Amino acid sequence: MQTPEKSKRGRPRDANARKNILAAAAALLDEGGIGAVTMEAIAARAGVGKPTIYREWPNAQAVAMTAFLETAEPAPQGPRARSPLEALRRQLRKVAGVFATRAGRNTAMMIAAAQNDSELAKVFRNHFILKSREEGRTLLAAAIAARELRKDIDVETALDLIYAPLYFRLLIGHGPLDAAFTDGLLELALKGLAARRSA
């Protein structure tokens, strides 16, 4: 997993130090937003010196992003999906659930304020957005094979159709990002993508 860490900095001297640093950053992000996540605050809460943090991360935002990304993938719940499209529906709901948390909203604000070519934006795009999109591509291919979707669809365009509104709402924040939104989004998309049924 790529995270906003400088690979040549080395790692904290023990696994507990890293765990405590990320736990401290996650707690600070949840409690006070990105403004509360400073190197001083992380060090104090984690019980480590700032040099220990700097060995792996260049700044407090990078620590916060790592903390968020490492907790942004909850374990699958419930029975196995009945179809690829049901699995896609669950995946979109999971993404919405991740950002429904206070830490998720604070992270979205951090990303929205970042320059598009910043390291934070690149890490978020590569680890979270593109990873979700790859999962979606696999599910769309399975749905086509199962004849749930037309075989002539342009998969890349279909992925844009499904995921672009989700991330637009995430970054702009003009409406709730919840299961009702993702379900409705998928339903509208599937009206154009669904396999035609013979009479």
C-alpha positions in Angstrom: 0.0 0.0 0.0 1.4 3.4 -1.0 1.1 6.0 1.7 2.5 9.5 2.0 5.8 8.3 3.5 9.3 9.0 2.3 10.7 5.6 1.5 14.3 6.7 2.2 13.5 8.0 5.7 13.5 4.5 7.2 10.9 3.2 9.6 10.2 3.9 13.3 12.5 1.7 15.5 9.7 -0.6 16.5 6.2 -1.5 15.3 4.6 -0.2 18.4 6.0 3.3 17.8 4.4 3.3 14.3 1.1 2.0 15.6 1.0 4.6 18.4 1.9 7.4 16.0 -0.9 6.4 13.6 -3.4 6.0 16.4 -2.5 9.4 17.7 -2.9 11.0 14.3 -6.3 9.2 13.7 -7.6 10.4 17.1 -6.5 14.0 16.6 -8.1 14.0 13.1 -11.3 12.7 14.5 -11.4 15.0 17.4 -10.3 18.3 15.9 -9.9 18.0 12.2 -6.7 18.4 10.2 -5.8 21.6 12.1 -5.4 19.6 15.3 -2.9 17.2 13.7 0.5 18.7 14.3 3.9 17.0 14.8 3.9 18.2 18.4 0.5 16.9 19.1 1.1 13.6 17.5 4.4 13.2 19.4 2.9 14.1 22.7 -0.1 11.7 22.3 2.0 8.8 20.9 4.7 9.2 23.5 7.5 9.5 21.0 9.9 12.2 20.0 9.3 14.2 16.8 12.5 12.7 15.2 10.9 9.3 15.4 7.9 10.6 13.3 10.1 12.4 10.8 12.0 9.2 10.0 9.0 8.0 8.1 6.8 11.0 7.3 7.6 14.5 6.0 4.8 16.3 7.8 1.7 16.0 10.0 -0.7 15.9 7.0 1.2 12.8 5.6 0.8 11.1 9.0 -2.9 11.9 9.0 -3.4 10.6 5.5 -1.6 7.3 6.3 -3.7 6.9 9.4 -6.9 7.4 7.4 -5.9 5.1 4.5 -4.9 2.3 6.8 -8.4 2.4 8.5 -10.4 3.2 5.4 -11.1 -0.4 4.3 -13.5 -2.1 6.8 -13.9 -5.8 6.6 -16.7 -7.2 4.5 -19.9 -7.7 6.3 -22.9 -9.9 5.8 -23.5 -12.7 3.3 -21.8 -12.9 0.0 -23.3 -10.7 -2.7 -25.8 -12.5 -4.9 -24.5 -10.9 -8.1 -21.7 -8.7 -9.4 -24.1 -5.7 -9.5 -25.1 -6.3 -5.9 -21.4 -6.4 -5.0 -20.9 -3.1 -6.8 -23.8 -1.6 -4.9 -22.1 -2.7 -1.6 -18.8 -1.3 -2.7 -20.2 2.1 -3.4 -22.0 2.0 0.0 -18.7 1.1 1.6 -17.0 4.2 0.1 -19.8 6.4 1.3 -19.6 4.8 4.7 -15.9 5.6 5.0 -16.5 9.2 4.4 -19.6 9.5 6.5 -17.3 9.3 9.6 -15.9 12.5 11.1 -12.4 11.5 10.2 -13.5 10.8 6.7 -15.1 14.2 6.3 -12.0 15.9 7.7 -9.8 13.9 5.3 -12.1 15.0 2.4 -11.6 18.6 3.4 -7.9 18.1 3.5 -7.8 16.6 0.0 -10.1 19.3 -1.3 -7.8 22.0 0.0 -4.7 20.3 -1.4 -3.1 21.1 -4.8 -4.1 18.5 -7.4 -0.4 17.6 -8.0 0.5 17.5 -4.3 1.8 14.3 -2.8 -1.3 14.0 -0.6 -3.6 14.3 -3.6 -1.6 11.8 -5.6 -1.5 9.2 -2.8 -5.3 9.6 -2.2 -5.9 9.3 -5.9 -3.7 6.3 -6.4 -4.5 4.4 -3.3 -8.2 5.1 -2.8 -9.8 6.4 -6.0 -8.0 4.2 -8.5 -8.2 1.2 -6.2 -12.0 1.6 -5.9 -12.2 2.0 -9.7 -10.2 -1.2 -10.3 -12.6 -3.1 -8.1 -15.4 -1.6 -10.0 -13.9 -2.6 -13.3 -13.6 -6.2 -12.1 -17.3 -6.2 -11.0 -18.5 -4.7 -14.3 -16.6 -7.4 -16.2 -18.3 -10.0 -14.1 -21.7 -8.4 -14.6 -21.1 -8.5 -18.4 -20.1 -12.1 -18.3 -23.3 -12.9 -16.2 -25.3 -11.0 -18.8 -26.5 -8.4 -16.3 -25.0 -5.7 -18.4 -24.7 -5.2 -22.2 -21.6 -6.7 -23.6 -21.0 -3.7 -25.9 -20.6 -1.1 -23.1 -17.5 1.1 -22.9 -16.2 0.0 -19.5 -14.0 3.1 -19.0 -16.9 5.4 -19.7 -19.2 3.3 -17.5 -16.7 3.6 -14.6 -16.6 7.4 -15.1 -20.4 7.5 -15.1 -20.5 5.6 -11.8 -17.6 7.0 -9.8 -17.2 10.6 -11.0 -20.4 11.8 -9.3 -19.4 10.1 -6.1 -16.0 11.8 -5.8 -17.4 15.1 -7.0 -19.9 15.1 -4.1 -17.1 14.0 -1.8 -14.9 16.9 -2.6 -17.5 19.6 -3.2 -19.7 18.6 -0.3 -22.9 20.0 -1.7 -25.0 17.0 -0.6 -24.9 13.9 1.6 -22.6 11.0 0.6 -24.7 8.1 1.8 -26.2 4.8 0.8 -29.3 6.6 -0.6 -27.1 8.6 -2.9 -24.9 5.7 -4.1 -27.9 3.4 -4.6 -29.7 6.1 -6.7 -26.6 6.8 -8.6 -26.1 3.2 -9.5 -29.8 2.8 -10.4 -29.6 5.7 -12.9 -26.4 4.4 -14.4 -27.8 0.9 -14.8 -30.7 2.2 -16.8 -28.4 2.8 -19.7 -26.0 -0.1 -19.0 -28.4 -2.9 -18.3 -28.7 -5.8 -20.7 -31.7 -5.6 -23.0 -34.3 -8.2 -22.3 -35.9 -10.0 -25.2 -39.7 -9.8 -25.4 
